[in-house]
Amino acid sequence: MSAAVQTVELTARTAIAGNFRKATTPRADAKVRVCAIDRDRARVRRARGARRLTNATACVTQANVNVVTEAKVKVAINGFGRIGGRNFVRCWKTRGPDCPLQVVCVNQSGGAKPAAHLLKYDSILGTFKSDVKVIDDSTISVDGDVIKVVSDRDPLNLPWKEMGIDIVIEGTGVFLDGPGAGKHITAGAKKVVITAPAKGNDIPTYVVGVNADQFDPSANIVSNASCTTNCLAPFAKVIDDKFGIVKGTMTTTHSYTGDQRILDASHRDLRRARAAALNIVPTSTGAAKAVALVLPQLKGKLNGIALRVPTPNVSIVDLVVNVEKKGVTAEEVNAAFKEYADGPMKGVLAITDTPLVSVDFRCTDVSTTIDAALTMVIGDDMVKVVAWYDNEWGYTQRVVDLTLIVANSLINEGSVTLDPLDQLCSDDPSADECKVFDS
């Protein structure tokens, strides 16, 4: 085989929601043997057959070869707690090896060992099936994907620029406004997704299945709202679309969370100061009012409260509304939910007529499941709807969905940090890893 070097066409392809971006350099057509080092998890595929090659040196032989390297969108997580952190990694892994997101760093106190242990072993979700390993004091791996573990309370000190971070998942519950979350941008990240309701009017809120189709790619910081808003907004939209909401109230019977106290102890909310596992705790929720952030036509029409109860996971929303349409029946209301569950809200909203209890809804991927047997109509215009939601897992799946939407915007504008192999061959096509030889 001669050592004559030709130029190889490199196609950097990242697929998100059916969108592809290609960057090519000229290549002479020939029957060639291509060898490329798989550096830092760069993916090398056959252009035809799309078989993934995962060995350290990947070689393919065929006519008119395209070497396809997949540029991954680099994600960092600030706060490795349950929802924005560990559940995000678990949900990310359910998307399969072709998911364009790559979690490369987490910021949490305690180092790699507790991060890996709590990711692997979870009292609610059980043991994580993925292979989780501690590599050293500041590094873990999940199914071979290396994740750096750093620890700094100030986002300005985090290594986002050095690591080429594209998106930060802000999961601490602390940096919820523009100046706070904006520290990640100052540190070098391109976008931030907040896993909680944002503070202030300058951060747009999106609920997948409701208004995510109106995503503005110019926004550097976005909020995924709360778990309860993600449950309520989809079916409130269905009711409003089909019957018109005049006004209503909501009660969420919600599992206790880490914000409450296990035993009586000081808390700024005196009710949340009481033992979470022993009491029904009435408290406030902004979920009903927050629906207006994604459905502006409902501004001022909804309000509600929360009842925190002694269960560790899965919650339920009870919504009672007056509707504009007169003479509506429970059957019509459920039919509308089924229409949307099978159509525009598939994967976000579901409906069941099976008599289930809270534990049956653990790890449901949808944001909300209508309990059809509990749908009621009082008089000719008052509608009561009850919906279940896994306030951790279902919500985190929507965080992943919104992160994919944000990633897609980066791909479309060409600002995703290239995978090392793609970057190498783009900068120096004559490098050994990029050579194409006559056969």
VMD Tcl script that draws the C-alpha trace (Angstrom):
set ca {
  {0.00 0.00 0.00}
  {1.51 3.34 -1.06}
  {1.98 6.22 1.30}
  {0.35 8.69 -1.05}
  {-1.82 10.89 1.07}
  {-5.16 12.05 -0.22}
  {-7.63 14.45 1.37}
  {-10.51 12.81 3.16}
  {-14.02 14.22 3.36}
  {-15.00 14.70 6.96}
  {-18.64 14.99 7.77}
  {-19.32 16.33 11.24}
  {-22.87 15.25 11.87}
  {-24.86 15.81 14.99}
  {-28.47 14.66 14.91}
  {-30.98 16.36 17.17}
  {-34.68 16.29 16.36}
  {-33.95 15.39 12.74}
  {-31.62 18.32 12.07}
  {-28.15 17.78 10.62}
  {-25.21 20.11 10.13}
  {-22.43 19.10 7.74}
  {-18.98 20.60 7.32}
  {-16.93 19.05 4.51}
  {-13.51 19.45 2.94}
  {-12.64 18.28 -0.61}
  {-11.79 14.62 -1.12}
  {-10.65 12.65 -4.15}
  {-12.96 9.69 -4.83}
  {-11.11 6.39 -4.58}
  {-11.26 2.94 -3.05}
  {-9.42 3.64 0.16}
  {-8.53 2.22 3.54}
  {-9.27 4.67 6.33}
  {-7.83 4.45 9.83}
  {-8.66 6.93 12.58}
  {-7.74 7.05 16.25}
  {-10.81 7.12 18.48}
  {-9.74 10.02 20.69}
  {-11.76 11.16 23.69}
  {-14.78 9.07 22.68}
  {-14.88 10.39 19.10}
  {-17.27 8.19 17.15}
  {-16.12 6.83 13.80}
  {-18.76 5.20 11.61}
  {-19.20 3.71 8.20}
  {-21.08 6.17 6.01}
  {-23.10 3.22 4.75}
  {-24.36 0.68 7.27}
  {-23.75 3.13 10.13}
  {-21.99 0.50 12.26}
  {-20.39 2.09 15.32}
  {-16.68 1.35 15.76}
  {-15.61 1.64 19.37}
  {-12.11 0.13 19.39}
  {-9.06 2.34 19.89}
  {-8.14 2.21 16.18}
  {-11.05 1.98 13.75}
  {-10.46 0.96 10.12}
  {-12.96 0.57 7.28}
  {-12.50 -0.30 3.63}
  {-14.98 0.72 0.95}
  {-15.39 2.83 -2.15}
  {-16.10 6.56 -1.82}
  {-15.61 6.52 1.92}
  {-17.04 9.22 4.17}
  {-15.55 9.21 7.66}
  {-18.33 10.37 9.96}
  {-17.38 11.80 13.34}
  {-20.18 12.76 15.67}
  {-19.68 16.03 17.51}
  {-21.20 15.72 20.97}
  {-22.79 18.61 22.83}
  {-20.80 18.95 26.05}
  {-22.96 19.20 29.18}
  {-21.90 20.11 32.72}
  {-24.10 19.77 35.80}
  {-23.96 22.28 38.63}
  {-25.31 20.57 41.74}
  {-25.30 16.78 41.71}
  {-28.49 16.32 43.71}
  {-31.45 14.12 42.89}
  {-33.27 15.84 40.03}
  {-30.94 18.19 38.19}
  {-27.95 15.94 38.81}
  {-28.13 12.20 39.35}
  {-31.56 11.70 37.78}
  {-30.38 13.72 34.78}
  {-27.52 11.27 34.24}
  {-29.88 8.30 34.59}
  {-32.40 9.81 32.16}
  {-29.62 10.77 29.75}
  {-28.49 7.16 29.69}
  {-32.01 5.98 28.75}
  {-31.65 7.89 25.47}
  {-29.09 5.43 24.12}
  {-25.60 5.79 22.64}
  {-26.77 8.02 19.80}
  {-27.96 10.77 22.16}
  {-26.01 13.88 21.09}
  {-25.53 15.04 24.68}
  {-22.33 14.17 26.53}
  {-22.14 14.81 30.28}
  {-18.48 15.62 30.93}
  {-18.41 17.38 34.31}
  {-20.37 17.72 37.55}
  {-19.86 20.28 40.29}
  {-20.64 18.98 43.76}
  {-19.16 18.97 47.22}
  {-17.64 15.74 48.44}
  {-15.65 14.56 45.46}
  {-15.89 11.56 43.19}
  {-16.56 8.74 45.67}
  {-19.92 9.97 47.09}
  {-20.95 11.19 43.63}
  {-20.45 7.72 42.16}
  {-22.01 5.92 45.13}
  {-25.20 8.01 45.19}
  {-25.51 7.75 41.42}
  {-25.21 3.96 41.53}
  {-27.38 3.32 44.59}
  {-30.68 5.14 45.06}
  {-33.27 4.43 47.74}
  {-36.18 5.26 45.42}
  {-34.94 4.29 41.97}
  {-32.90 1.28 43.03}
  {-29.49 0.30 41.69}
  {-28.42 2.04 38.48}
  {-27.86 -0.59 35.77}
  {-25.05 1.39 34.17}
  {-21.44 0.63 35.09}
  {-20.37 3.41 37.48}
  {-16.71 3.57 38.51}
  {-14.46 5.88 40.50}
  {-11.35 6.52 38.41}
  {-9.61 8.87 40.83}
  {-10.43 11.53 43.42}
  {-11.82 13.87 40.77}
  {-13.10 11.54 38.05}
  {-15.86 8.98 37.63}
  {-17.07 7.04 34.61}
  {-20.52 5.86 33.57}
  {-20.50 3.07 30.99}
  {-17.03 4.24 30.02}
  {-18.03 7.89 29.64}
  {-15.59 9.92 31.71}
  {-17.08 12.63 33.96}
  {-14.90 15.12 35.80}
  {-15.96 15.97 39.37}
  {-15.15 19.48 40.59}
  {-16.13 21.33 43.74}
  {-16.60 25.10 43.92}
  {-19.54 27.08 45.27}
  {-18.91 30.02 42.93}
  {-19.88 29.33 39.29}
  {-17.39 31.98 38.17}
  {-14.56 29.64 39.21}
  {-15.82 26.60 37.32}
  {-13.77 25.33 34.34}
  {-16.45 25.72 31.69}
  {-14.23 27.61 29.23}
  {-11.30 25.23 29.59}
  {-13.56 22.21 29.09}
  {-15.46 23.69 26.15}
  {-18.82 23.34 27.92}
  {-21.81 24.00 25.69}
  {-24.68 23.69 28.21}
  {-24.81 23.84 32.00}
  {-27.65 22.17 33.89}
  {-28.20 24.47 36.88}
  {-29.54 22.11 39.53}
  {-28.54 23.71 42.82}
  {-31.77 25.65 43.30}
  {-29.61 28.66 44.19}
  {-28.74 30.41 40.93}
  {-32.24 31.05 39.65}
  {-32.05 34.61 38.32}
  {-30.18 36.21 35.44}
  {-27.16 37.44 37.41}
  {-26.79 34.13 39.25}
  {-27.25 31.72 36.36}
  {-25.36 34.16 34.15}
  {-22.19 33.36 36.08}
  {-22.02 30.12 34.11}
  {-22.02 32.13 30.88}
  {-19.25 34.36 32.24}
  {-17.29 31.22 33.14}
  {-17.43 30.07 29.51}
  {-20.62 28.05 29.01}
  {-22.84 28.89 26.05}
  {-26.26 28.08 27.51}
  {-27.85 27.35 30.90}
  {-30.92 25.23 31.68}
  {-32.39 25.88 35.15}
  {-34.17 22.89 36.72}
  {-36.57 25.05 38.74}
  {-38.82 28.08 38.28}
  {-36.66 31.09 37.41}
  {-36.77 34.36 39.30}
  {-37.36 37.53 37.31}
  {-38.97 38.21 33.97}
  {-35.80 38.06 31.88}
  {-35.53 34.24 31.78}
  {-38.01 32.42 29.50}
  {-39.84 29.39 30.85}
  {-40.59 26.36 28.69}
  {-42.75 23.30 29.28}
  {-42.18 20.58 26.71}
  {-45.44 19.72 24.98}
  {-46.94 23.13 25.74}
  {-44.76 25.98 24.49}
  {-41.36 24.47 23.69}
  {-42.21 24.80 19.99}
  {-41.84 28.56 20.54}
  {-38.26 28.20 21.80}
  {-36.16 31.32 21.25}
  {-32.57 30.29 20.40}
  {-31.26 33.73 21.33}
  {-31.94 33.08 25.03}
  {-28.78 32.03 26.87}
  {-30.63 31.02 30.03}
  {-33.93 29.11 30.14}
  {-36.06 27.52 32.85}
  {-37.78 24.14 32.75}
  {-40.38 25.37 35.29}
  {-41.32 23.10 38.21}
  {-42.39 19.47 38.27}
  {-45.95 20.48 39.18}
  {-46.17 23.05 36.37}
  {-44.95 20.34 33.98}
  {-47.81 18.14 35.21}
  {-50.50 20.81 35.21}
  {-49.76 22.85 32.09}
  {-50.25 20.08 29.48}
  {-53.73 19.04 30.60}
  {-54.73 22.63 31.40}
  {-53.88 23.43 27.79}
  {-56.10 20.58 26.58}
  {-59.04 21.80 28.68}
  {-58.52 25.39 27.54}
  {-58.14 24.42 23.87}
  {-61.26 22.27 23.86}
  {-63.59 23.88 26.39}
  {-62.11 27.23 27.45}
  {-60.99 27.82 31.05}
  {-62.78 30.63 32.89}
  {-61.11 30.18 36.30}
  {-60.02 27.41 38.62}
  {-58.09 26.14 41.61}
  {-55.50 23.42 41.95}
  {-54.28 21.26 44.82}
  {-51.16 19.16 44.45}
  {-50.77 16.32 46.94}
  {-47.00 16.23 46.76}
  {-44.35 13.88 48.11}
  {-41.99 15.40 50.63}
  {-38.76 16.83 49.25}
  {-35.26 17.66 50.44}
  {-36.42 21.18 51.29}
  {-38.40 19.81 54.26}
  {-37.16 18.60 57.62}
  {-36.97 14.92 58.59}
  {-37.56 15.90 62.24}
  {-38.87 19.18 63.60}
  {-36.25 21.86 62.99}
  {-35.98 25.50 62.02}
  {-37.19 26.48 58.54}
  {-38.27 29.79 57.00}
  {-41.64 28.13 56.28}
  {-42.97 27.15 59.71}
  {-45.06 24.30 58.29}
  {-42.08 22.84 56.42}
  {-40.19 23.00 59.71}
  {-42.26 20.04 60.92}
  {-41.28 16.39 60.42}
  {-41.94 15.52 56.78}
  {-42.47 11.79 57.28}
  {-45.03 12.26 60.06}
  {-47.30 15.00 58.77}
  {-49.51 16.30 56.00}
  {-47.93 19.71 55.47}
  {-49.94 22.46 53.77}
  {-47.68 24.87 51.92}
  {-47.57 27.23 49.01}
  {-46.95 26.45 45.36}
  {-46.48 28.78 42.46}
  {-47.27 26.06 39.93}
  {-50.80 27.20 39.07}
  {-49.80 30.83 38.57}
  {-46.70 29.72 36.65}
  {-48.90 28.06 34.04}
  {-49.49 31.59 32.74}
  {-45.79 31.78 31.84}
  {-46.33 29.11 29.20}
  {-50.05 29.71 28.55}
  {-50.42 33.52 28.75}
  {-54.17 33.34 28.10}
  {-54.57 31.77 31.57}
  {-52.95 34.65 33.46}
  {-54.96 35.41 36.59}
  {-57.29 32.45 36.08}
  {-55.59 29.76 38.19}
  {-54.27 29.49 41.74}
  {-53.57 26.68 44.17}
  {-51.87 25.14 47.19}
  {-49.71 22.11 47.95}
  {-50.15 19.39 50.55}
  {-46.83 17.70 51.29}
  {-47.44 14.10 52.38}
  {-45.31 11.29 53.87}
  {-44.41 9.53 50.61}
  {-40.95 9.77 49.01}
  {-42.01 10.09 45.39}
  {-44.96 10.49 42.97}
  {-47.49 13.28 43.37}
  {-51.00 14.07 42.15}
  {-52.70 17.25 40.92}
  {-56.41 17.91 41.48}
  {-57.68 20.71 39.21}
  {-61.20 22.15 39.36}
  {-62.16 24.71 36.69}
  {-65.17 26.46 35.29}
  {-65.27 26.20 31.51}
  {-66.86 28.34 28.82}
  {-68.50 25.45 26.99}
  {-71.83 24.45 28.53}
  {-73.13 20.91 28.83}
  {-69.73 19.23 28.68}
  {-69.52 15.63 29.93}
  {-66.76 13.66 31.65}
  {-66.61 11.40 28.60}
  {-65.93 14.40 26.35}
  {-63.20 15.64 28.65}
  {-61.46 12.25 28.72}
  {-61.84 11.91 24.96}
  {-60.01 15.22 24.55}
  {-57.17 13.98 26.75}
  {-56.90 10.77 24.74}
  {-56.81 12.74 21.50}
  {-53.86 14.81 22.71}
  {-52.12 11.82 24.34}
  {-52.17 10.01 21.01}
  {-51.34 13.15 19.05}
  {-49.49 16.41 19.79}
  {-48.70 15.53 23.42}
  {-47.63 11.94 22.89}
  {-44.81 11.16 25.31}
  {-45.79 14.07 27.55}
  {-49.41 13.34 28.51}
  {-51.02 9.93 29.10}
  {-54.42 8.73 30.29}
  {-55.42 5.59 32.15}
  {-58.68 4.11 33.41}
  {-56.94 1.45 35.50}
  {-57.49 1.95 39.27}
  {-53.88 2.59 40.34}
  {-52.10 4.14 43.32}
  {-49.04 6.36 43.59}
  {-46.36 3.67 43.55}
  {-47.63 2.49 40.16}
  {-46.49 5.76 38.61}
  {-42.87 5.59 39.69}
  {-40.46 6.18 36.81}
  {-43.20 7.13 34.35}
  {-41.54 9.04 31.52}
  {-44.53 11.28 30.79}
  {-45.10 14.58 32.59}
  {-48.71 13.82 33.54}
  {-51.08 10.84 33.56}
  {-54.82 11.57 33.69}
  {-56.78 9.29 36.03}
  {-59.84 8.98 33.80}
  {-62.01 7.32 36.44}
  {-61.73 10.44 38.61}
  {-62.77 12.97 35.97}
  {-66.02 14.68 37.02}
  {-68.39 17.33 35.72}
  {-70.59 19.24 38.18}
  {-73.53 21.10 36.73}
  {-72.93 22.03 33.14}
  {-69.62 23.92 33.34}
  {-67.51 22.80 36.32}
  {-64.83 20.21 35.51}
  {-62.64 18.27 37.95}
  {-59.54 16.47 36.65}
  {-56.97 14.43 38.60}
  {-53.51 13.66 37.19}
  {-50.53 11.68 38.50}
  {-46.88 12.56 37.99}
  {-43.50 11.27 39.05}
  {-42.21 14.56 40.38}
  {-38.60 13.42 39.96}
  {-38.28 11.07 36.99}
  {-40.92 12.47 34.66}
  {-39.74 16.00 35.32}
  {-36.11 15.10 34.67}
  {-37.03 13.52 31.35}
  {-38.41 16.92 30.35}
  {-35.15 18.55 31.48}
  {-33.32 16.24 29.08}
  {-35.84 17.10 26.34}
  {-35.36 20.84 26.86}
  {-31.59 20.38 26.91}
  {-31.85 18.65 23.54}
  {-33.84 21.59 22.18}
  {-31.18 24.00 23.45}
  {-28.47 21.77 21.98}
  {-30.26 21.78 18.64}
  {-30.16 25.58 18.59}
  {-26.40 25.46 19.13}
  {-26.00 22.96 16.32}
  {-28.03 25.08 13.94}
  {-25.92 28.15 14.61}
  {-22.71 26.14 14.33}
  {-21.42 26.87 17.82}
  {-21.05 23.36 19.25}
  {-17.54 22.54 20.39}
  {-16.16 20.00 17.92}
  {-15.19 16.54 19.02}
  {-11.36 16.30 19.32}
  {-10.95 14.04 16.26}
  {-13.19 16.28 14.17}
  {-11.30 19.36 15.38}
  {-7.94 17.72 14.63}
  {-8.84 16.79 11.07}
  {-10.47 20.16 10.46}
  {-7.30 21.97 11.55}
  {-4.82 19.54 10.00}
  {-6.22 17.11 7.37}
  {-2.68 15.75 6.83}
  {-2.42 14.42 10.40}
  {-1.78 10.69 10.68}
  {-5.23 10.12 12.18}
  {-6.87 11.70 9.12}
  {-4.82 10.10 6.34}
  {-6.40 8.17 3.50}
  {-4.21 5.77 1.55}
  {-4.51 4.23 -1.92}
  {-5.25 0.53 -1.63}
}
mol new
graphics top color blue
foreach p $ca { graphics top sphere $p radius 0.5 }
foreach p [lrange $ca 0 end-1] q [lrange $ca 1 end] { graphics top cylinder $p $q radius 0.2 }
display resetview
